[in-house]
Amino acid sequence: MAKSSTLNMLIDMARNDTDEAARELAKLVKARHDAQQQLDALHSYRKDYAERLQEESKSGLTASNYHNFRQFIATLDDAISQQNKILEQLDARLQQGRDAWQAEKRRLNSYETLQTRRLRDQAVIEARREQRLNDEMSARGRRGLVR
């Protein structure tokens, strides 16, 4: 019985660890999604400002305004570059999170498999014991009839 309770404790701990790894993975997925949305917004802003620069250039643009547009677009390019780096880091952390969750899930599955085997083995032992008892009772019953 001590082995069973120890195994149950290990299963509970593995479940908790698997759940925690899944929560961490969900946080990373959300962070990755949010970072991608930020990158998409930056690309959209850049496209809009590039189009505005082209439109205003057609109607005449002062050197100062042209410089301001170009400087802002360069700032957006820097922000896009930084956001791409953030996404790369999040992708690496996301893969680590997936790996950690999968490792915890495998550990939990191993314990559950051991528990299933133990329960199956106990059922076989119990079935044999019952069969032996039934055989003994049948033998006693026949002996009682023979006398």
N, C-alpha and C positions, 0 to 999 in steps of 0.2 A: 504494500500500500504506500510505503514511503517513496518508492520509485515513481508511482503514479502521481503523487502530489508534487514531487519534484518536477516531473515532466509537465504537469499542469502549470506550475509556476513558471517554468521556462517558456511555455507556450504563451502565457499571459504577458510575460516580459517581451517576447518576440513580437507579439501583436501590438503592444504599446510602441515598441521601437519602429515597427512597420508603419503604424499610424502616424508617428512623429515624422518619419522620413517622407510620408505622403503629404503631410501638411507643409513641410519645408519645400517639397517639390512644387506644390501648388503656389506657394509664395513666389518661387523662382519663375514659374510659368507666368504669373501675373506681372512680375517685374519685367520680364522679357517682353510681354505684350505691351505694357505701358511704354517701355523704351522704344519699341517699334512704332507705336503711335506718335511718339515725340519726333522720331526720325521722319516719319511720313509728313508730319506737320511742317518740319523744317524744309523738307523738299518742296512742299506746296508753297511755303512762303518765298522760297528762293525763286521758284518758277514764276510766281506772281510778280515779284520785284523785277525779275529779268524782263518780263513782258511789259511792265510799266516803264522800264528804262527804254525799251525799244519804242513804245508808243510816244513817250515824251521826247525822245530823240528825233522823231519824225517832225514834230511841231516846233522844234528848237529848244535847246536845253542849255542853261548856263554851265560854264566849266565847273562852278562850285556845286551846282545840283548834280551834274554828271559824276563828279568826284564823290559826293555823298552817297549816290546810288551804288557806285562801284565799291565804296568802302563798306556799305551795309551788306551788299551781296558777298563780299569777301568775309565779313563777319559770319554770315549765314553758312558759307562754305566751311569755315573753321568749326562752327557748331555742328555741322553735319559730320565732319571728320571725327570730332570728339564723340558724337552719338554713335557712330559706327564702331568706335573702339569700345564704348560701353556695351554695345550689343555683342561684340565678340567676347568680352569678358562674361557677360550673362549667358551666352551660349555655352561657354566652358563650364560655368557653375551649374547650368541646367543639366549638362551631361553628367557632371559629378553627382548631382542630386538624383538623376535617374539611376545611375550606377548604385548609389547608396540605397535607394528604395528597392531596387532589384535584389541587392545582396540581403537586405532585411527580409524581403519576401521569400527568398530561397531558404533562409534560415528558419523562418516560420513554417514553410512547407515541409522542411526536413523534420522538425519537431512534430508536426501534425501527422506526418507519415509514420514516425515512430509510435505515436499514440495509437494510430489506426492498427498498426501491426500488433501492438501490445494488446489492444482490445480484441482483435481477431484471435490471437494466441490464447488469451484468457477464455474466450468463448469456446474454442476447441477443447481446452482442458476441462472446462465445465461440462461440455457435451459428453466427453469421455467419462467423466466422473458420474454423470447421471446415467449413462449407458451401463457402467459397472454396477451402480446401485440397482438399476432395473434388472440386470442379469442376475444379481444376487437374490433379489426378491423373487424372480421367476424360479430360480433354482430352489429356493426355500419352499416356495409354493408347490413345486413338483415333488420335493422330498416329503412334504406334509401329506400329499395325496398318495404317495407310494407306501407309506407306513401303514 
